[in-house]
Each structure stands twice: as C-alpha cells, then as structure tokens.
Amino acid sequence: MNGKGLWLPFSADLDGALEMAAAVGATHLIYRVGLRGMFFVEAARRVEGRARQAGLVPLAWVPLSLDDPFAEAALVAKARRVGYDGVVLELTDAVAGKTVAAATLGRKIIEAGIELERLFYAAPPDIWRHPEVPYREMNGFCRGGFMPWCSLTAQRTPRTVVDKWAYGEHARWEQEWGHMPPLYPILAIGMDGEDARSPGVPEFLEWVQALASHNPPFLSLYGIHLLDRELWPILASLGPSVPPPPQRQPSQAPLTPAQEEPAPATAQFHVVTVNDTIWSICKRYHISRAQFWEWNGHLWDERGLPRDEVYLEEGWRVRVG
C-alpha cells in the first residue's frame, strides 16, 4: 500500500476531513464504520461515496473488543460489501488476554472469503509492554499491514517512539515470530481519552522528520481535528502523495435488502443549529421520530452516547429526507 491516510472517527466531520485531505495530499480516508459489532450503515455508505468522489481510497476502521468475534467478523464483511477497499482493526488494552477470541475472529473472517491482504491492524508500537495483546494472532490473518500508534502524548522523544518502538520492535518480533506484516506508521496527535493539544511547529516538525527518515510507503494521521492549519504544509511534505489506485469492486456480493437498507439515489440533509430540537426538525421535514433515529442514530452511536435529543449538537449534519 502506498500513500497517506487521514483517520475520521465521526462522519459529521467529513467535510473538514475532505478539505484537509486535498490540502495535505492524502490518498486514503480511514473511517470508523462501527462499534461493538454495530454497523453504521447510513454513515458508512455516505463516507465511502464522498471519499470516492474526492478521489480518495476509503478504508474501514473497526475498533475491537473481542467480546463477540462473530459480530465483529460480520462487521468487517459488511464494510467490504459496502465498498471499502480494506479494513483496519484497532487493538487496545481492552483486548488483552483474548487470544482465543482473536483467533476465532480470524477464522470467521477467513471463512467469509475476505482477502487477507486487505486487512490491517493498529496497535501500540511498544509490543513488549503489551504481552497480553494478541499481536501474534492478528499477524495470522491481517496480511495487509501493521499500523503502530506513534503518539505525541507518549511522553517519549520521537526517536524513541518511532525508531526504537515502532521500527525496532517490528524488526525484533519479525525475527522472533518469523513473520510480521508490512509496517505503516500512524502519527497520532492524541489518543482517545487523553488530554491532547495541537503541537507547535518545532515539535510537529521533529515528529515528521523522525517518520520521514524511514521513508514509509504509507503513513496516516490520527487526530486531524487537533492539527492547526499552519501545520498542514508540514504534513503535505511528509511521505508519498500518489494517485490512488483505480476503483475496484469489492470481492463480496452486495448486502441484500434484508441485511441493510438500500441507499437512496438522493438524500436531503439539515445542519443542526443551536435552536433545533429533534421534534422541530421532524415537524419541519414531515418525518417521524422513528425515521429520524433510523437515519441518524449513528451520530449518537459513534460517540457512545444514548439516543437522546439532549445530545443533539450544533453543526451536526442530519438526514431528513
């Protein structure tokens, strides 16, 4: 894989991500298509379509809990069927000790006929510090690549995180295990739950130079909302900026109507203002609350929020027709 990717946690931020992608020469958009086995159908379709229109290659991002590997394997298959070129599986300490579940996930994915070269996994770079995280099991079926989180909030120098942890650990365990997929680093401005901030120019430039010294064929940026515009030219100079490959049809058959709602030819959207409520939006556009939640529930789901209009936020782009 070649190019440069941007991570998109929330579909409501899609317009800003596309603007940034054009400015920094990104080639891929990595979108979180589901959570805890739940697939955000409407949002996943929209992000995939908009990414294609912008000339970007869409990759699906699936955070793993490994509490239900059957549901998570089904989520991977759905993302491929919608049209995502590949799937990135995210590992955190929440999956520690779940080696059997990880192996089960791999077996179900293989049974589904998904191309293993289109599967990637993202995990901490300091492998030796996470002995219970199932790196080895993921290597067995994520043939596309290993994506280590090189986080600016790791309280270590860029050379330690990038050189010693990401690249050094990759080489060490490739020798130890006999196989590691290709390394594609993630430059993470801040991880979930951390008190992250936008870096200054000298700090960001130091991290960029540490990554550039390894000349990675593909790299990506997490935390795009934290990166000030003045830093975009630095990111634009980092790594290859290559034309995306020709659009390929997914290898699986499309999902049937029983599996998900067909995408409409056209859809109408409304940008939420400070005075809007779900009741007023439904009344204005003559839709039921049930229809509103069916179309827009993913905005709450993506953030782990209950589906309650108390959490309706100004600036959200909601479907109304």
C-alpha positions in Angstrom: 0.0 0.0 0.0 1.2 3.5 -0.9 0.1 6.9 0.1 -1.1 8.9 3.1 -4.2 8.5 5.1 -6.4 10.5 7.5 -8.4 8.9 10.3 -12.1 10.0 10.6 -13.8 9.0 13.9 -17.1 10.9 13.2 -18.9 11.2 10.0 -20.1 14.7 11.0 -16.5 15.9 10.5 -16.4 14.5 6.9 -16.4 17.9 5.1 -13.4 19.1 7.2 -11.5 15.8 6.6 -12.0 16.1 2.8 -10.8 19.7 2.8 -7.7 18.7 4.8 -7.1 15.6 2.5 -6.9 17.9 -0.5 -4.6 20.3 1.2 -2.1 17.7 2.5 -2.1 15.3 -0.4 -3.8 12.5 1.3 -4.8 9.4 -0.7 -6.8 7.4 1.8 -9.6 8.1 4.3 -9.9 5.7 7.3 -13.5 5.9 8.8 -14.8 4.2 11.9 -17.7 2.2 10.4 -19.0 0.6 13.6 -18.5 -0.1 17.2 -19.1 -3.2 19.4 -20.4 -5.1 16.4 -22.8 -2.4 15.4 -22.5 -1.2 11.8 -23.3 2.4 11.0 -24.9 1.7 7.6 -26.1 5.1 6.5 -22.9 6.9 7.6 -20.6 4.2 6.1 -22.3 4.5 2.7 -22.1 8.3 2.7 -18.5 8.4 3.8 -17.5 5.8 1.2 -19.3 7.6 -1.6 -17.9 11.0 -0.7 -14.4 9.7 -0.4 -14.6 8.1 -3.8 -16.0 11.3 -5.3 -13.0 13.2 -3.8 -10.6 10.7 -5.3 -9.7 9.1 -2.0 -9.5 5.4 -1.2 -11.8 4.5 1.7 -10.6 2.2 4.4 -13.0 1.0 7.1 -11.9 1.3 10.8 -13.2 -1.3 13.3 -12.3 -0.9 17.0 -12.1 -4.4 18.5 -13.3 -5.5 21.9 -13.2 -9.2 21.0 -16.2 -9.8 23.3 -18.2 -11.0 20.3 -15.8 -12.0 17.5 -18.7 -13.3 15.4 -20.3 -9.9 15.3 -17.0 -8.1 14.6 -16.2 -10.5 11.8 -19.7 -9.8 10.3 -18.9 -6.0 10.6 -15.7 -6.5 8.6 -17.6 -8.3 5.9 -20.3 -5.6 5.7 -17.7 -2.9 5.3 -16.1 -4.7 2.4 -19.5 -5.2 0.8 -20.4 -1.6 1.1 -17.3 -0.8 -0.9 -14.4 -0.1 1.4 -11.1 -1.2 -0.1 -9.8 -2.6 3.2 -10.4 -2.8 6.9 -8.2 -1.6 9.8 -8.8 -3.5 13.1 -7.9 -1.4 16.1 -6.4 -3.1 19.2 -6.2 -1.6 22.6 -5.6 -3.0 26.1 -9.3 -3.9 26.2 -8.4 -7.0 24.1 -5.7 -8.1 26.4 -5.8 -11.8 27.2 -8.4 -12.6 24.5 -6.2 -14.7 22.2 -8.8 -17.3 21.7 -11.3 -14.7 20.6 -8.7 -13.1 18.3 -8.1 -16.5 16.6 -11.9 -17.0 16.3 -12.2 -13.6 14.6 -9.5 -14.6 12.1 -11.2 -17.9 11.4 -14.6 -16.3 10.8 -13.0 -13.7 8.5 -11.3 -16.3 6.5 -14.5 -18.3 6.2 -16.2 -15.2 4.9 -13.7 -15.2 2.0 -12.3 -11.8 2.7 -8.9 -11.1 1.1 -6.4 -11.1 3.9 -4.1 -8.7 2.1 -6.9 -6.1 2.6 -6.8 -6.4 6.4 -4.6 -4.3 8.7 -4.4 -3.9 12.4 -3.5 -0.9 14.5 -1.9 -1.3 17.9 0.6 0.2 20.4 4.2 0.2 19.0 5.9 -1.0 22.2 4.9 -4.6 21.7 7.0 -5.9 24.7 4.9 -3.8 27.1 1.7 -5.4 26.0 2.3 -9.2 26.2 -1.4 -10.0 26.6 -2.4 -8.1 23.5 -2.9 -10.7 20.7 -0.4 -9.3 18.1 0.7 -12.8 17.0 -2.9 -13.9 16.4 -3.6 -10.8 14.3 -0.4 -11.4 12.3 -2.0 -14.7 11.2 -4.8 -13.1 9.2 -4.0 -9.3 8.9 -1.7 -9.7 5.9 -2.1 -6.1 4.7 0.0 -4.3 7.4 0.7 -3.5 11.0 0.0 0.1 11.9 1.7 1.2 15.2 0.3 4.3 17.0 3.2 6.8 17.2 1.6 9.1 19.7 2.8 12.6 20.5 1.4 12.1 24.0 3.6 9.1 24.8 5.9 11.2 26.9 8.9 10.0 24.9 11.0 11.5 22.2 10.1 10.9 18.6 13.2 8.9 18.1 12.2 6.6 20.9 8.7 6.1 19.8 9.4 5.9 16.0 12.9 4.4 15.8 13.1 2.2 18.9 9.4 1.2 19.4 7.7 1.2 16.0 10.5 0.1 13.7 12.8 -1.6 16.3 10.0 -3.7 17.8 8.7 -4.6 14.4 12.1 -5.9 13.3 12.6 -7.7 16.6 9.3 -9.6 16.6 9.5 -10.4 12.9 12.7 -12.3 13.7 11.1 -13.8 16.9 7.9 -14.9 15.3 9.1 -15.5 11.7 6.6 -13.1 10.2 5.2 -9.5 10.7 3.1 -7.7 8.1 4.5 -4.5 6.5 4.8 -1.6 8.8 2.7 1.5 8.1 3.1 4.1 11.0 0.3 6.2 12.4 1.2 9.7 13.6 -1.2 10.2 16.4 -1.7 13.7 17.7 -3.7 12.4 20.7 -5.3 9.1 21.5 -8.9 8.7 22.9 -9.3 9.7 26.5 -6.0 11.7 26.5 -5.7 15.4 27.2 -4.4 16.2 23.7 -3.5 19.5 22.2 -2.2 20.8 18.9 1.6 20.6 18.7 3.7 23.6 17.9 5.7 23.8 14.7 9.1 22.7 16.1 7.5 19.7 18.0 5.5 18.6 15.0 8.4 19.0 12.6 10.5 16.8 14.8 8.0 14.0 14.7 7.5 14.4 10.9 11.3 14.2 10.4 11.5 11.0 12.6 9.0 9.3 10.4 10.4 10.7 7.1 13.8 9.2 8.0 12.3 5.7 7.5 10.6 6.6 4.2 7.4 4.7 4.9 5.4 3.8 1.7 2.2 4.5 3.6 1.5 6.5 6.8 -1.5 8.1 8.3 -2.6 10.8 10.8 -4.9 10.4 13.7 -6.4 13.5 15.5 -7.0 15.6 12.4 -9.2 18.0 14.4 -6.2 18.9 16.6 -3.9 19.8 13.8 -3.8 23.6 13.2 -3.9 24.7 9.6 -0.4 26.2 9.9 0.9 22.7 10.2 -0.8 21.4 7.1 2.1 22.3 4.8 4.4 20.2 7.0 2.1 17.2 6.7 1.8 17.8 3.0 5.6 17.3 2.7 5.5 14.1 4.7 5.6 10.8 2.8 4.4 9.9 -0.6 1.5 11.6 -2.3 0.5 9.2 -5.1 -2.6 8.9 -7.2 -5.0 6.3 -5.6 -5.4 3.0 -7.5 -8.3 2.6 -9.9 -11.6 1.9 -8.1 -12.1 -1.8 -7.6 -15.3 -3.5 -6.9 -15.5 -5.3 -3.6 -14.9 -9.1 -3.8 -18.1 -9.9 -1.9 -21.6 -9.7 -3.2 -23.6 -6.6 -2.2 -25.6 -6.8 1.0 -29.2 -7.9 0.4 -32.2 -5.6 1.4 -32.7 -7.9 4.4 -29.2 -7.1 5.6 -29.4 -3.4 5.3 -31.4 -0.5 3.9 -30.7 0.3 0.2 -29.1 3.7 -0.3 -31.4 6.2 -1.9 -30.5 7.9 -5.2 -30.6 11.3 -3.4 -30.9 12.3 0.2 -31.7 15.5 2.0 -29.7 16.8 4.9 -30.1 19.5 7.6 -27.3 21.2 9.5 -28.3 21.5 13.2 -28.4 25.0 14.7 -28.4 25.9 18.4 -32.2 26.3 18.4 -33.0 23.0 16.8 -34.6 20.0 18.5 -35.4 16.6 17.1 -39.1 17.4 17.5 -38.7 20.7 15.5 -36.6 19.0 12.8 -39.1 16.2 12.4 -42.0 18.6 12.2 -40.2 20.8 9.7 -39.4 18.0 7.3 -42.5 15.9 8.0 -40.7 12.8 9.2 -41.4 10.5 12.2 -39.0 10.3 15.1 -38.5 6.6 14.3 -37.4 7.6 10.8 -35.1 10.2 12.2 -33.4 7.7 14.5 -33.1 5.1 11.8 -31.3 7.6 9.5 -29.2 9.5 12.2 -28.7 7.2 15.2 -25.2 6.6 14.1 -24.2 10.1 15.2 -25.0 9.1 18.8 -23.7 5.6 18.4 -20.3 6.8 17.1 -19.8 8.8 20.3 -21.1 6.1 22.6 -24.0 8.4 23.6 -27.6 7.3 24.4 -30.0 8.2 21.6 -31.4 11.2 23.4 -32.1 14.6 21.9 -30.3 16.2 24.8 -27.1 15.2 23.0 -28.1 16.8 19.7 -25.2 19.1 18.8 -25.0 22.3 16.8 -23.2 21.6 13.4 -24.2 18.0 13.0 -25.4 17.1 9.5 -28.6 15.0 9.9 -30.5 13.3 7.2 -34.1 14.5 6.9 -35.2 13.0 3.5 
